Amino acid sequence: MYKHFFKRFFDFWISLIALVCLSPLLLAVTVWLTVANKGAGAFFLQPRPGRNGRIFKVIKFKSMTDERGSDGELLSDAERLTRAGRFVRSTSIDELPQLINVLKGDMAIVGPRPLLVQYLPLYTERQARRHEVRPGVTGWAQVNGRNAISWKQKFEYDVWYVDHVSLKTDLKVIFLTIKKVIKREDISQEGCATMEFFTGDN
């Protein structure tokens, strides 16, 4: 009952209340990033696969500029990551606009994180099960290592969550997420600004 009805009910009202309460912060961060990102804008929209692989546009605060090298190619993530961007990412403030995705029904508060569309054909049958539920702003993999764990571990946590969706699990994930945000743990994988790309054999 929770998985098929109450979860969406709670997601809608929690995201709506959170957006209203956080609106002053969201406005301030929007202005700050608009200046810090050197004309690249404050928001980042990108197609991501949701429940059953349906594509939607995820909304995040933009933590990087659009600066390019002499060859016309974008500079590395580490080079484009601004001081403001590093702050909003380390505090997970960059994830807050996804509450709009939750309100729209594209995402849930808790669920497997929405990854890149280009990864879809790379998943094994088991890994693809992560799309049996709505993707989340936070998830079981995020509170068990986030970007500091391997892709294999991440997908195992995602599938575990799909098989154990419950109010108790979601409340535990939310509590642990708040704890990790306060401690600023597992923000990036060693040697990367965030995490290495998934190639299907990580």
C-alpha positions, 0 to 999 in steps of 0.5 A: 500500500505504501509503495503504490499509494502513500509514498507518492502522497507523502512525496508530493506534500513533503516537496511542496512544504519544503519548496515553500519553506526553502524559497528564500534560500533557493532565491539567494542561491540562484542569484549567487550562482548566476554571478559565480557561473560567469553567464552560464546560468544558475540551473542545470537541466538534463534528460535522465531516465525515470520510472520504467525508463521514461525520460524527464529533465532533472533540475539542479543548481549549476555548479560549473561554468561553461568555460572551454579550452583553446580547442573549443572543448569544455574544460574538465569538471574540476577546472569548471567547478567554481568556489560557489559550486563547490560549496553548494555541492558539498552541502548538497544544496545543488540537489534542492531544485529536484524537489520540483521534479518530485512535485511533478511526479518525475521523482520521489524523495527517496529512490535510486538516483537518476543517472545519464541516459547514455547508461541505459544500454549498458545495464545488466538485466538486474541493474536495470531493475533500478527503474522499477521505481521513481528515481530519488533526490536521495537513496539507499546507495547515497547513504551507503557511500554515495560517490565514494563507492563503486558502480557495482556496489551502487547498483546492488544498493539500488536493487536492494531498495527496489525490493525493500521499499517501505516507510521505515526504509524511507525514513531511515534514508532521510535521517541518514541523508541529513546526517551525511549532509551535515558531515559532508561525507562521500561527496566525490570519488577519489581522483574525480570531481564527482564520480567516474563515468559508468562504462558497463564493466565498472 
